[in-house]
């Protein structure tokens, strides 16, 4: 294999790292215990304050990402149905010169596992097996981070029995191991949150009740029962989708936020039919048939969504967070315009009290604008003529009509983030934008997917940004504009999580190679200790007051040490101790040297994708703690990769992981 296929670093990055030197690592790598034979690859998705980790595995590609209300964050017509549609999306939104190969992997999967084709044909093939499986790993002690001595965790697979459902298509029998499960976060109560499908019901054919429903612990979150004050269609109740992304505590109750189906999509649009199966037959005359999940033509039925909030004690009675923006009265009822669906989702939540982190001078923190009331972030739809723009939003408590009441529908109002709006002047700069998380200091993080028609510096990438939710008019500041060395103009990635010390983690491009008209860039996990309200100078100083690839922070310069078995390719979550859930390439024999582009077994070793957590080697909250960071070298190897190190199928999975692109994602 040509060595340029393996995380080759650019001259820009090399110059950055050459200016630093030292003799210690700030993080140790601990491989997460995952149930045996759960999947070919494992991904850490969340970490709680006790260092417990949850995540999901894969055997192949997703096809259509499991975390997107609208496929890839762009298809609010729900017309991506087959191989050709996937290839068209790739050419139009990603711009790779190898979109045929990209579409092949997403359609057919990998080694006959995963892929959209198997899902689309499941009704008649009657042999579908899950591609994504969730797990939770609990650690009983954390004795000596400096010695990398974390006790092995106890890992449990999630939803191995039928996800609770009052609707069973065709009266069939639930098929074990046919439900896809992904993990998003731990709740404030320590429960795992995420999304599961219903799995399939065998009645001769395979019928799907729902593709996604959010869960917290063992509870399944149900779709809307009303929209705009009117009862929803029966098909929403039976097949409607939900997602769960975050939680908060308010008035001594725990709430979960995400999204929920409220109305059917435009089922009269023939572009939504797969293989000639007319989705219009699911609702003849506008009335849902009695058993839609038992019919082939209803298997891909989809919906308009609103951002939703549920009291965890009543997961069947959620309410909408906010209405869509700038729609007509008829569209508020139908949820559609010009064959497109209105979409909205909440991805992060906080009740800002400003007491978790005191001011450094010891004075009491000042009361914030929303003190004591929940502030949410995500995206909402704003209409521009016939264009339904899904764009980053902050949902603030709506007190215009009286006291804030969380139990009432649409208790928040939408504030779009300037600079992260889809349209700028007369140009649609972005395909979609969204806020992904918010912390106690009201620091918002998010992503803007550059339109494939207007690439920047050779890429139609996810541009990462921050914004201040305390401002009446919040404005996005993009990472590439902050002067941080690992971000560059046109760089893309995912801003996954931010803790209450303003430490942001995610995934970032690790090379500047042209992506639009070229190949997909390689990626690395990163941390950015951002300078914002609530940042502690002593803690940020441990990071030398700058952003880093996480691989540099795990470098202990010991070739045969534990850390040198891993290269961190993505980070998903971070707690206030600074512990990080991440995903890494793993070389069982250890990499040949500690450099960024070191070979695994002289290019003959086998690298796999594994879930890991990163543990600080010092107490980040100790103002007297010190650490010196040693960036990894970028020395060129003199040999060529041999077969076996990282095959083309793994490259596909890295594309799936590295940006799990929603725009992508």
N, C-alpha and C positions, 0 to 999 in steps of 0.2 A: 504494500500500500504506500502511496506517495506520502512523504512526511508532512506535506502541506495540509493534509486532511486532519491533522491532529493538533489543535489548539496552538497554532503558530502565532506568536505575539508580534505585534508591529513594532516598527522602529520608534514610534511615538511612545508606546508603553515601555519599551526598553530604556529609553532616556529617562523616563520618570523614575523607574526603579533603580537606575544606576546611581542616583543622587542620594540614596539612603544606605546606611549600613548599621550593623549591630550584632547582638548575640543572644537573643531570646525569642520565644514565641509567646503570644498573648492568649492563644486558644489551643486546647487539646481536642482531638477528634475521637469520638466514641461511636462505634457502629451500633445502630439501634437493633435490638432484638426484634425479629419479625417471625410470626408463626411459620413453621416449616412448610415448604411447597406452596406458599400463598401466591407467588407470582415470580416471573423472571427478573423483574426489577422492582425495587422499593423506593418510595419517595416520602421523606418526612414532610408533613404539612403543617404541624402545629406543635407548640410547646407550652406547658403551663408554668406557673410560678414555682412548682416543686421539681421542675426538670423532667416531668413525664412527657412522652412524645406520642403523637398519633400521626397516621399517614395512610397511604394507599399504595397498592402495587399495580403493575401492568404486565400483561403477557404480549400485548401488541399495541397498535395505535388506537386512539379514541374514535377516529372518523370525525364525528361532530363532538367538540369538547363538552364534557359533562357539567362544567361550571358556567356555561353561557346560557342566558335566557334566550337570546337570539344567536344562532350559530355564528361563531367567530366574532361575535359582537357587531356584525354588520347586516346579517340576513334577516331583517325584520319582515321580509315577505315569506320566509320559510320555503324557499324554492331550491335550496341546495339539496338535491336528491340522489345524485349519482356521480360516477367517476368524472364525467365531463363537467359537472357543476363544480366539483372540487378543483379540477385543473383550472377552470375559468377564474375561480376565486384566487388561486395562487398567482396567476398571471396578472390579474387586475389589482390585487391588494398587497402581494408580497414581492412580485416581480422577479422571482428567481429564474435563472436560465435553465433550470432542471425541474420545471413544474410537472412534467409528465411523471418523473420519479416520485415527487412529493405526493401527487394525487394517487399514484399506484399504492404507496404505503398507507395512505389514509383510507383508501377504498378497500383494498384487499387485506390490509393488516400485515403482520409479520409472522412468517412461519405458520400460516393458516390460523392465526389467532388475532383477535381484535379486528379493527377496521369497520367501516360503515356498511359494506356490502352484507356482512353476516347479520347485522341488525336489520337492515332493510328486507332481507330474505328470511328472517326468522320465522315468520308466520307459516310458510310452506315447508321450510327445511326441518323445522321441529327438532333442532338439536343445539340451540344456542347455549353457550356457556359464558359466564361473566368474564369480562376483560379486566375490570378494576375491582379490587377487593380492599376493604378498609381494615385497619388494625389500630390498637391502642396498646402502648407499652408503659408499664408502671415501674419506676425504679424505687427500691426500698431504702437506699441510702446513697449518699454522695460523699464518700469519706475523705478523699484527698485529690482534689482536681489537679494539683500540681504534679502528682504522681500518676495521673491518668487512671485512677483506681475506682471508677464508678462501678457499683455493683450491677451485675447483669439484671436486665429488666425482665418482668413477666409480661408476655405479650398475648393479646386476645384478638381474635378475628371478630369483626363487627357484622351483625345482621346475617347470621348463618341460618336463621329461621325466617319464615315468611314475614316481611314487613307488614305491620298491621294495616289491614285494608277491609273496608266494608263492601268492596266491589271485586268480584272474582269473574273475569271474562269467561263466558260460556259455561260457568259453573265448574270450570276445570280444576285440576289438581296443580298446586304450586310446584314448580320445578326447582329443586334445590340447586344452589350454585349458579343461578341464572340472573341474579340481580347485581348490577354494578353499583359500587359504593365508593365515594370519595369523601375525604375529610377536609374541613376548612379551618376549624379552630376549636379551642377549648372554651366552654362557657364560663361565665364568672363563678358558677357553682362547681366547676371542675369536670363537667360532662363534655364528652366529645360531640362536636357538631359537624354536620356535613349534609350529603345528599345520597339517597339510595333510589334505585329504580324499584318497581314492584317485583321485578323478575317476571318470568313467563308462566302462564297457566296452560296446561296441556289438556285439550279437549279433542284431540285428533290433530288439530293445528295448534300453534303456539300463539296465545294472545297476551298482549301487554296492557296492564291496567294504567300505568303511568310511567313515563321515562325518568322523571325526577320528582322526588319529594324530600324536603328538608327534614332533618331529624336533630334532636338534642337528647343525648342519652338514648333511652329506648322509645321516646315519644316521636311520632310522626306528625309533622305539621300539615294541616289540611288547607286546601285552597279557599278562596273567598266563597261566602254564601250570598253576599249581596254586592252589587256594584252600582254606585251612584244612587243608592237607596232602593234599588230594585233587585229581586231575586236573580241569581245567575242561572244560566242554562244548565240542564241536567248533565250535559257532557263535561262541564267544568267541574261539577261535583265528583263525577266518576273518574275522569282522566286528567283533570287539571294538575298542573305542576307547581311545586314550591321549591324554594331553596333557602338554606340557613347559613348565614355568614358570620354573625357576631351576636353579642348579648350585652345586657346592662341590668343594673339593679335600680329600681325607682320605687319609692314608697314601700320599701321592704318586700317588693315582689321582683322576680326575675323575668325579663322579657328577652325574646329572641327576635332578631331582625333578618330580613332577606327579601324574598319576592314571592308573589303568588299569582296564579292565573285568575283572571277576573272575567274575561270574555273570550269566545272562540276567535280564531283567526279568520281571514276571508276564505271560507271553504268553497266559494263559487269560482275561485281563481284556478284554472286548469294547470297553471304552472306549479301548483303544489302537489299534483298527482304523481305518484311513483309507479312506474311500470303499468300505466293505464288504469290504476285504481283511483276512481273518482271520489275525492274526499267529500264532495258535495252530497254523496249518499249517506253520510253520517248525520246530516241534519236536513232531511227533505222538508221543504217549506219552512225552514227555520226552526224546526222542532227536532231535538236529538232523538235518535233511535234508542231503543231500550237497552241494547247490549253492544255498545260501539267497540269495546275492546275485543270482541269475538269476531270482528269483521276485518278482512284484509285491508280494506280501503280506509280504515280508521287508525291503523297502527302508527301513522306519522302525524296524527292530528296535533295541532299546536294552538297557542293561545297568546293573547295580550296579557301583560303582567303589570302589576303595580308593586312598588316597594311596600313591604308588609311588616307588621309587628305582632307577635303573639305573646300572651302571658303563658309561661311554660305550664302552668296548672290547668290551662284550657287550650290545648293545641288545636282544637277544632274551631276556635272562635277568634281568629286573627282579624285585624282591621288594616285598611290601607293607610299608608303614611302620608301621602300627598297625591293630589290629582295630577294628571298630565298637564302640560302647559300649552296654552294657545290653541286648544282644540275647540271644535264646535260642540253644541249640546248633543247633536246626534252622534258625534264621534265619542263623546264621553260615555254614551250608552253602548256603542258598538265596539269601541276600541280599535277601529280600523279606518284607514283612509287610502284610497287608491291602491288597494290590495296589500298595503303595509299595516303592520300592527304597532300600536303604541306600546312602549316597553319602559319599565322602570325597575330599579333594584336598590336595596340598601346593602352596602358592603362593610360598613364600620359604624360603631356607636360608642358614645362616651357620655357620662354624666359629669361634667367638669366641676370639680369642687376645689381644685387648686390646693388641696391639703396633702396630697401624696408626696409632693416634693416641695419643701419649704424654700424660701428665698435664701441665698447663700449668706447674706449678712445676718441671718437669724430672725429677721422681722417676719411678721405674719404676712402670708400671701394676700394680694389684693383680690377682692371679689371679682369674678368675671361676669361678662355680659349675660351668660346663660346659667349662672350659678344655680345648681340644684335641679336643672332641667336637662333632659337628654338631647344631645345634638347628634345627628346621623349624617352619613355621607354615602354616596354611591353615584347613581346616574338617573336622569329622568329624560323624557322625550319632550322636545320643543318643536312645534310645527313651523315650517317655513314653506308656504304654499303647499305643494304636495310632498315635500320632503319632511320625513319624520326623523329628526336629529336626536340620537341618543348621546347625551353629553353630561359631563361631570357636574354633580350637584351636591350642595350642602342642604340638608333638611333641618330647618331651625324651628323651634317651638312657635306655633301660631297663637299669639295672645291678642290679636286684633279684635276678636269677638268675645273676649272674656277670659276667664281663667283657663290655663292649659289643662286639658283632660285627655290623658293617654288612651282612655277606653273609647274615645270617639273617633270615628273614621276621619282621616285627613287632618289630624291634629298638628301636623307640621306644614310649613310652606317651603317651596323650592327656591333656592338661591343658586343660580348658575355661577360657575367660576370663570371670571374674565381671563382671557388668554388660553382657556381650555374649552372654548366653545367650538363647535364643529365648523361654523361659518365665520369667516373674517372678511368683512366688506362684501364683495360679490362672489368670493371664492370659498368653496368647501375645502378647507385646509386639511381637516381630519375626517376620517371615516367614522370614528366614535371616540369618546373620551369618558373616563370614569374616575372617581375618587375611590381608593381602595382601603383606606384606614384613617383613623383619627385618634389622637391621644389626649391625655388630661390637660395638656397645655394648648389644646385646640389647633395643634399642628396637623394639617391634612396632607396626605400623600396620594398620588394618583398617576394615571397614564393617559396619554393622548396618542391614538394611532394615526400616524401620518397617512393621508390619502395616497393610494397607489398612483394616482394621477399627478401628485405633486411631491415626489420624493425629495429628500434633503440629504445632500452630501452622499449620494449613492445608496440611500435606503429609505423605504417607506416604513419606518420603525415605530415602536412604542416609545414615545418620549416621556420620561418620568418627570414629575413636578411635585412641588410642595405649595401649600397655600395656607393662609391664616384665617381660620373660621371665626375669629373674634371680630374681623372686619366687616363692616356693612357691605362693602364691595370687595369680596375676596378675589385675589389675582394670582394666577399660577406663575411660579418661578421655576424654570426648567433646570434640571441638574447640569446640563451642558453649559448653562449661562452663569453658574456659580463659581467658576474658576477651579473646581475640583479636578485633579489630574486624571482620574480614571474615566471621567465623562468627557465626551468630545462632540462637536457639532454633528448631528445626524446619528448619534449613538442611541441604541434602543435597549429596552429591558423591561423588567417588571418591578414595580415598587410594591412589595408584598406586605410589609408590616412595619409599624413604628412603636417603640415602647415609650414609657413616660419620661425617659431621659433623652428623647428626641433622636434615638439611634435607629436608623432606617436600614432595613435589610431587603435584599431582593436579588435580581439577576441582571447582569449588564454585559453588553458586547465587549469582548476581549480582543477585538481586532477591528481595524478600520477598512478592511477590504470592501470593495464595492459589492453591495448585496443586490441592488436593483439591476437586473441584467447580469448578475453574477451568482455566486453561491451564498447560502446562508452563513452568517457570521458565527464564530464560536462564542461561547459565553462563559462567564464566571459568576459565582456568588459574590456579593459585596456587602459591606457595612458602611454607612455614612453617618457619623456622629454629628448631626446637624446643629449649628449654632442658632438657638431659638430660645424663647422664654422657657425657663425651667431647666436649661442645660447647666450642668455643673462643670466648671472649668477644670477641676482636678480630674474628673472622670474623662472628660474629652481629651485632656492632655495625654492620657495613656495611649490614645490613638494618634498622637502627634497632631491633633486638631485637623484631621483630614480624613477623607474617605479612602477605603482600601479594598482590594480584592481579598477575600477571606483566605485564600491560599497563602498570602504573605503573612497573615497573622497566625497561621498554623505551622510556619516553618521553624523547626527547632534545630535545623542543620545536622540532624542525625539520620544518615542514610538508611540504617537498619532499624530506625525507630518506628513506633506505631503511626505517627502522623504522616510519614512518608509513604504509607500505603494508600493515601487518599489525595484526590484533587477535587476541590469544592466547586461544583458547577451551578448550584442554585441555593438560595436561602429563602425560607418561607415564613418564619416567625421568630420573634425575639421577646424574652421576658425581661423584667426589670433587673434581674441579676446579670443580664447580658448573655444568658444561655440562648443558643440559636438552634432551631431545627433547620436542617439542610439536606442536600442530596449531593452525593459525590461519586466520582469514578473511583473504583477500588481495584488495586493491583495486588493480588494475593501474595506475591513474593516481594513486594515493595518496589518502588520505582528505582531506576538505575542511579539516579542522583536526586538532589532536592530541588532541581530547577523546575520552572513552570512547564517546560516542554520535554521533560524527561521521558524516556521510554519505559515500558513495562517489560522486563525480561528481554532487553535488547530488541524490542519490537516483536517478540514472539509470545509474550505473555498475554493472558486473557484479562481484559478489563470488564468489570460489571458495574451496574448502577445500583447504589445502595443508599438507604436512609441513614443519616448520621445526626448526632447533635454535637455542637461545639461548646465546650466548657471553658470559661476563663481560667487562666492559671493564677490569677490574683483576684482579690476581692475588689471589684470595680468601684465599690462604695467606700473603700478605705482611702481617705485623702492622702495617706502616706505611701500608698502602693506605687511601685515603679515598674516599668517594663520597657524593653527596647526591642523594636521591631526589625527583623531581618528580612527584607524582601527576597523572594526567590530569584535565582539567576535566570537568564534567558540564553544561556550558551547553546549554540547550534550543535546538534549531534551529527556525526560523520557517517552514520549508517542509514539505510533505508528501512522503513517499517516492513516487516514480514507479515504474511497472512496470519490472522489469529488475534492480533492485538485489539482491533476495534473494527468490526465488519461493517459493511454498508447498512445492514439492518439496525446496528447500534447507532450509527449516525442518524438514522431516522428517528430513533427514540430520543436522541439528544435534541433533535429539532423539536420534537413533541414536548420534551421537558423544558428545554432552555427557554422557549418562550411559551409553551402550552398556549400558543398565541390565541388571543381572543380576536385578534385582528389580522390576528396573530400572524396571534394570541400571544 
